[in-house]
């Protein structure tokens, strides 16, 4: 006798004979003889008693067909079979329509989900086909019923769900020295340790590209200057050895000379050994510059993920005060300022300047000159962004100015904003660690569902009750994904688990990764705090002290619950100020369908990113900093503060420095600056004029704005989804 039924989506429900009777009745009503209630009851009784205790929907329908075929009403069987076929076609129609949109390279939220992915290329199409057909599999077979329901009802979004079955991790900060000094295996190739700066630059690219194909998120180098500095020295020594061969002299004393800096100088006024040594320095600086140019060029042209996306790469630097480290920083900045190709702004890598008092920020600091150069480069090229090592939550008790490996105790960030630092299962560091996975809560929907409650205290009590429920579900969902990820074998991630992830080098190929991945983080993100506050108290946090207090209470509550989850599940949970791209419009569209257009909440097609003041709200940079800064201490999984400045910033690096000063004053962790930059899509010409319509170089009218989308740049806004384009058009200057 049938007891339970397994539905097509994997859910198990109780057996209900009325559904069988209703289906037979519908088929009978399409025939001349109409319905026969006695026969309907007879068939349903036979199926209920003959069936096994647990059956699938398809198996039950097969039994119905057989019973109808053996009955006097064979014409009903034919109609029932036709009806089943129609239902099957209808279920497949959505997939068919989606595939057609991909095939026809239509611009929509499916093909423009990731602005740095070219979904129009053959490889991009294959990725989208795979992505969109994998997600339903995850829903049906890998998610629990409560997680699936939370997603269906628009409370929760599971990021990178298409990669869920692969067991891959999100991102990692590369301990590049492991590769540069010891080499590595990648695919069918083997890399020996680097000896010169050019090789080190190429290996850095290969490391990022190879790991990108083993993971679903970004790749970062946490101390680019420290890692590459030794190869400046080795390249200088190589130049001295070239001079030894040229002159036939022993110049070994020159190999041991310590420099305060590597500076190019004219040789005309020099003679003898001084001239020879300066020649070697000049050659070294030129080689470093070319290596940095090559690194930037490669990171904008080397493709990963099946050939449809350049590596989502970031590099952190700024605190190496050695002559060699300073040379790396200076030439990297010069190369970035010059641009790639015809002088275009490089989209990758996202560059992040490590700002620290005593090292790289104040006029008396050894790298202050390079900090000012970084501000100049940012004023023209958007990068570097700035991470604040002086923020109270970014400091490490082991950091010492005289420690040659102090970078191990400096927080590094992914350019998009992801932060990994605290660690319950090993050393507190960013290096060799990353995010495992993250999911985002729709704060706006929770608020909308409580809006009708007139009493404010009851309204807030309702909201926090709902928030607790979805936080519990999210924590369990992330733990479930961790339990699935940990069963992966080390050999599935050959570079990640041999050279990059902390402890991975101790694993054998057939070992699971369970013993090492708990050093990563599980992120619980959020979106739409501004709209949430409008729903709860009528104003957002940028315009109301009451709203700001409530906003901090909400995110503070999330942080407190996340700490509880760390103890409960034994993981590094963290709160993430989600860098929503496609999600900012997806949540909104579904809430609009459920609740209609609500002024200040669903009246735009996007929700405000994480804890930001709405992009349309006019305020000064200082006010924006005062409002957003306190949230950075609560969002250990990542955050960003950005400012829109007016006009041409190219000749105004002080404007950039003013924003970094706000970071220092208000304890802000990570920031970026947006400004006007036009790009000709035909020839690559760029300028910062107010309203460029025609390219002065080639006459083209294909002018686009170069803009930041969620912490990183995008080469053309043509690849932005509609929600992010709407947000872009609403952005106002902060002044």
BELURVEN-V744086 format. One record per backbone hydrogen bond with DSSP energy under -0.5 kcal/mol. CO is the residue of the C=O (numbers start at 1). NH is the residue of the N-H. Records with the same first field share a line. If there is no record, write none. Layout:
BEGIN
CO=NH, NH
END
This chain:
BEGIN
3=15
4=55
5=7, 13
6=57
7=10
11=7, 13
13=5
16=19, 20
17=21
18=22
19=23
20=24
21=25
22=26
23=27
24=28
25=29
27=30
28=31, 34
31=34
36=40
37=41
38=42
39=43
40=44
41=45
42=46
43=47
44=48
45=49
46=50
47=51
48=2
53=3, 4
55=6
56=60
57=61
58=62
59=63
60=64
61=65
62=66
63=67
64=68
65=69
66=70
68=71
72=74
73=76, 77
74=78
75=79
76=80
77=81
78=82
79=83
80=84
81=85
82=86
83=87
84=88
85=89
86=90
87=91
88=92
89=93
90=94
92=96
93=97
94=98
95=99
96=100
97=101
98=102
99=103
100=104
101=106
102=105
106=108
108=112
110=113
113=582
114=117
117=119
118=121
121=125
122=126
123=127
124=128
125=129
126=130
127=131
128=132
129=133
130=134
131=135
132=136
133=137
134=138
135=139
136=140
137=141
138=142, 143
144=148
145=149
146=150
147=151
148=152
149=153
150=155, 156
151=154
155=442
157=159, 440
158=161
160=163
161=164
163=166, 167, 168
164=167
169=216, 217
170=217
172=174, 220
173=432
174=176, 222
175=178
176=179, 180
177=181
179=183
180=194
184=191
186=189
189=186
191=184
196=200
197=201
198=202
199=203
200=204
201=205
202=206
203=207
204=208
205=209
206=210
207=211
208=212
209=213
210=213
211=214, 215
212=215
218=172
219=314
220=174, 222
221=224, 316
223=227
224=228
225=229
226=230
228=231, 232
229=232, 233
230=234
231=197, 235
232=236
233=237
234=238
235=239
236=240
237=241
238=242
239=243
240=244
241=245
242=246
243=247
244=248
249=251
251=254, 255
252=255, 256
253=256
254=257
261=263
267=270
271=274, 275
272=276
273=277
274=278
275=279
276=280
277=281
278=282
279=283
280=284
281=285
282=286
283=287
284=288
285=289
286=290
287=291
288=292
289=293
290=294
291=295
292=296
293=297
294=298
295=299
296=300
297=300
298=301, 302
302=311
304=307, 308, 309
305=308
308=118
309=304
311=313
312=219
313=350
314=221
315=352
316=224
317=354
319=321
322=326
323=327
324=328
325=329
326=330
327=331
328=332
329=333
330=334
331=335
332=336
333=337
334=338
335=339
340=343, 344
344=340
347=713
350=315
351=384, 385
352=317
353=355, 387
354=356
355=389, 390
356=359, 360
359=367
362=365
365=368
367=371
368=372
369=373
370=374
371=375
372=376
373=377
374=378
375=379
376=380
377=380, 381
378=382
381=383
385=353
386=671
387=355, 389
388=391
391=394
392=395
394=411
396=399
400=403
402=404
403=406
405=408
406=409
407=410
412=420
414=417
417=639
418=414
421=429
423=426
427=429
430=433
432=502
433=173
434=521
435=170, 171
437=523
438=159
439=525
440=157
441=443, 527
442=446
443=447
444=448
445=449
447=450, 451
448=451
450=453
452=454
455=459
456=460
457=461
458=462
459=463
460=464
461=465
462=466
463=467
464=468
465=469
466=470
467=471
468=472
469=473
470=474
471=475
472=476
473=477
474=478
475=479
476=480
477=481
478=482
479=483
480=484
481=485
482=486
484=487
485=488
486=514
488=513
489=492
490=493
491=494
493=497
495=498, 499, 500
496=500, 501
501=504
503=506
504=507
508=511
509=491
511=490
513=516, 517
514=518
516=519
517=520
520=572
521=436, 437, 523
522=574
523=439, 525
524=576
525=441
526=578
527=443, 444
528=532
529=533
530=534
531=535
532=536
533=537, 538, 539
534=538
540=543, 544
544=548
545=549
546=550
547=551
548=552
549=553
550=554
551=555
552=556
553=557
554=558
555=559
556=560
557=561
558=562
559=563
560=564
561=565
562=566
563=567
564=568
565=569, 570
566=570, 571
571=573
572=522
574=524
575=637, 638
576=526, 578
578=580
582=585, 586
583=587
584=607
585=589
586=590
587=591
588=592
589=593
590=594
591=595
592=596
596=598
597=599
598=601, 602, 603
608=528
609=612
610=529
614=617
615=732
617=619
619=735
620=624
621=625
622=626
623=627
624=628
625=629
626=630
628=631, 632
629=632, 633
631=634, 635
632=635
634=636
635=638
637=419
638=577
641=672
643=645, 674
644=734
647=649, 676
649=652
652=655, 656
653=657
654=658
655=659
656=660
657=661
658=662
659=663
660=664
661=665
662=666
663=667, 668
669=388
670=641
671=386
672=643
674=645
677=706
678=687
679=681, 704
680=684
685=680
687=678
689=692
695=699
700=695
701=703
702=681
704=679
705=707
707=714
712=709, 710
714=707
716=719
717=720
721=725
722=726
723=727
724=728
725=729
726=730
727=730, 731
728=731
733=735
END
